[in-house]
Amino acid sequence: MVVARQRRRQTEPMRVVLLGELDAGSCGELRRAQVLARRLMLSDARDDEARAALALAGALLAVDCGLPLTKDVVDVASGTAEMIGGDERARSDAASARALLRVASGEPTAAIAEAEAVVARAPGLPQPLYALARARARAGDLVGASRALEAAMVIGPAFLPARLAWAEVRLDLGDPGTAAETLRALPNPDLRARLLLDEVERARGTTGAGGAAAAELDAACDPSRLTDTLEVAACALRDATRARVAGDRTRARASAIAAAEAAPTDPRLLAEIAQLLAELGAVDRAAALVTHAERLAPPQMPALAWAAFGVALGRGRTPPQPASPFPPAPEGPLLEVRAALAAGGVGALAAVTTHAGGATNGGDPDRDALARLGEPGSGAQAAPPGAAAQRDDEPLRAYVDGLRARLAGNLPLAAEQFSHALAGHGDACRAAGEYGAILRALKRKPDARVFSALRAENAGCVNLPR
């Protein structure tokens, strides 16, 4: 009895720290929680609370940080190691870990059922609600996920993973203002929170402010300082997005490919990478990422549905649009004008840009270049012959000038412009269709070699010549 009492006195402070690390929820803190849980288990193999905390930390690391699950975590979370007693928190943690394990395995429906049962048994704890929200979000029910996270934040305001996840869900629901307020209120935000805030600011169009914060994030995203898969991929995606908006397609493509090769396990992040790759013309790579993400989440998950839509658009098709809202900026507004142009031509494009408050918004030059096609007299603004050939890394501008020349009735100029727009952007397949149609009208045959780059990166393009 004396030895047991002494052991409890020694381990109790460690247990308090362990629970605090779980509530803080950053990738580093969750790793420390695992270390503490294993130490407690070495001290007492029958410590059910430590085993449950180990399982929950491991499951959170898998879902939120992309780390692989270890055998001891899987044993507890999957139920092969039965809980022997333990308090309500321990039983709830183990069951929540089991639900999160199903989320990580791409079984959101089963995870929802598991988490709902835990919430019913332990209604006063935030961890089961968090697991339920993660499962609902993966299943495409963002409204239901938001409600579960709101309840988790009320019940456990110190459980920070719920607040970070809520900001992500609010962003995906088209509410970046609430997401920004939530993220700014986080104490000591980790890299995931700062990357999400950067994404939120892009959606709000306020990235021009806060240069110091951007510089700090650049330093935090130094590859030599990154260890977690999701952080590596998210930082590479951020760099690729900024490069595309800055007009550097070569760097944007390299960073987007690096993000894809990091092999993230988050379907939302996979979908965002796929969307950007499709915008850069790498449609086959984007399609492969969508296929991979669909093993982790159902196709109706909003981010995944929009990525699949972007791939189909890049193939030259006009698929039905997923349910609103559109994805966040900068890819969302660009996708919106591309979809309008593909479905209804310049008239539909003009209607979309008028509704958005004008042809240009200054945040995305690619979107603005396409949107100007809807302005009156856009056909008269065609670039002079040879302009596209003098450009460096601007195939989208060549595509836009080709459309302008076609609208103006200048078919030889349109053919020249389209010949420089056959790869490197999301509408390269449509440029191929325009190019082929104009050459037929001019009774000329295209050189098959001009389609080599398009065939290499978009083999499913419907406008490739046989």
C-alpha positions, 0 to 999 in steps of 0.5 A: 500500500505504501509503495502504491501510494508513493507511485501515485504521488509520483505519477499524478503530476505526470498525468496532469501534464499528459491531459494538458498536452492532449487538450493543447492538441498540436502535433508536438504536444500530442507526441509528448502526450504519447511519451508520457502515456508510455512512461505511465504504462511502464510504471503500471501496466494496468494504468487504463487511463494512460492506455486510453490517452496513448490511443487518443494521442495516436489517433489525433496524430494520425487524423490531424498530423498525418502520422502512421499509427503504431501497434500499441495505439491500434490495439487499444483504439481498435478494442483488441486490448480491453479496457479494464475498469478506468474512469469515464474519461478513460473509456471515452478517450479509448472509444473516441480514439476508435472512432478517429481510427475509422476516420483515418481509415476512410470509414466515416459512416462507421466512425459517425455511428461509433462516435454518436454512441460515445457521445450518448454515453459521455455527453459531458466530454468534448473528445467524442464530439470532436471525433463525431465532427471529424467523421461528419466532415469527412462524410461531407456533412459540414453543417453537422460537423460545425454543430458538433464542434460548437458543442465541444467548444462549449463543453470543453473550452480548453480542448483546442483541437475542436476550435481549430477544426471549427475554423476549418469547417467555417472556412469550407462553409464560406464563413472566413470571417468567423474562421479568422476570429477563431484562429486569432483567439487561439493561444500559442497557435501551432503551424497548422493553425497559422497555415489555416489562418493564412488560407483564411486570409487569402479567402478574405482577400486580406493577405496584403496586410501582415507582412511580418506574419507572412515572413514568420510563416515562411521561416516556419515552413523551412523544409529543414524544420518540418517533420509532419507529413501534413505540415510539409504538404500544406507548406508546399501547397502554400508556396505553390498557390502564392507562386501561381498568383504571382505568375510564376507557373514553373515554381507553382508546378514544382511546389504543387508536385512536392505537396502531392509527393509528400503523400498527405493522408488528409482528403481535404488537403489532397483535394486542394493540391489536386485543384491547384494541379488542375489549374496548372494543367497537370490534370492527370496528376490531379486526377490521381490525387482525387482517386487517392483521396476518394479512398479516404473520404466519399466523393460528396465531401465538398472539397473532394467534389470540387476537385473532381469538378476541376479535373473534369473541367480540365479534361474539356468537359462541362460537368454539373457543379457541386453544391455551393459554396465555391471553394475558398480563394484564390482557386475558388473565384478562378474556378467560378469564372472558368466554369461559367465560360465553359458552360455558357460562354462569354455571356455567362462569364459576364453575368458571373463577374457582374454578380461578383462586383466587376471583372477584376478584383486584383487578387488573382491575375489569372481570374482577372484575365479570364473575367475581362473577356466578359467586358464589352468590346473584349474582342477588339483587345486582341494582342498583336501577332507574335505577342504570345511567342514573346511571353515567358510562362504565360500560356493562360494569357495566350489562351485569353488573347486567342479567345479575343481574336476569335471573338473579333473574327481574326482567325489566323491571329486566334490560331497563333495565340492558341498554339501557345496555349496548349499546355501549362494551364487549366484550360489547355484542353479547351485551347486545343479544341479551339485551335483544332476548330479554327485550323479546320475553318482555315483548311489547315492541318495541325502539326501533331507534335504541338499536342505532345505536352498536352497529351503528356499531362492530360491524356484524358483531354477530349479535344486531343486529336486521334 
